[in-house]
């Protein structure tokens, strides 16, 4: 699958019930994904596989993932997206 096809697939998967999750996911995909390392790019589909309710909690900073690697990735995504807003 080409990079563009993969991004189209991810874009579709970014559509969520919680708008807070969508805002973070779309901002990351649109503004940062292409410049990320292959390791960070590989984490994105793992994040997309998570439950909406969990992402809502993480992205509103009410909780963090229990998995240490996922926790670091979520922190990374939030830092990038927050820096772009500010």
N, C-alpha and C positions, 0 to 999 in steps of 0.2 A: 504494500500500500504506500502511495506517495505521501510526502510530508503534508501536502495540501489536503489530500483525502483524509488523512489522519486528523488534521485540525478541524475539518468539517464534521467528522464523526464526534470529536470532542465537543465541538460547539453545540451539537445536538444534545449531548449528554450533560452539558452545563445547565440545561433548562431544568429548573427545580421548582418545588412547591414553595420554598422559602426564598423571598426576593433577596434577603441578606446573603444567602449562599450564592445566588446567581450573580450578584454584583461583584463579589470577590472572584468567583470562577471566571466570569467573562473578562474582568479586568486583567487577571493573570494571563489568560489565554491570548488576549488581544495585545497586551503591552509588554509581556515578559517571556512568554513561552519560547519564542523563536531564538532568543538570546541565551537561553538556559543551557547548562551542560546536559549531555545525554543522560546522566544519572538523574538529574532533576526532572528532565522530560519524562523519564520512565516512571517517576512517582505520580505524575498527573493522573493517569488512568486508575491508579490505586486509590487516589483521593476521590475520583469520580465514582468509584464503587462503594464508597461509604454512604451511610444513611443520611438523608436530608436533615433529620433532627440532630444528628451528631455534628454535621457541618455547621448548622445554625449555631449550636453551642460554641463550637471552636471559633467561628468567624466573628462572633459577638464577644469573644474572650471570656465566656462564662465557664468554660472548661477547656481541657486539652486532651488530645488522644492519649490513651494509655501506652500504646506502642511507642517506644522512644524514637525510632526512626521516622515514623509518621508525625510524631509531635514536632520534631525538628523541621520536617518539610512544611508543615502547617505554619510554623513560626516564620519560616523563610518566605512563604507565599504572602502571609500577612504583612511582613516587613516591606516587601516589594510593592504591594498594592497600597499600603499606607503611605509610603514614601512618595508615590506618584500623586496621591491626593494632596499631600502637603506641599 
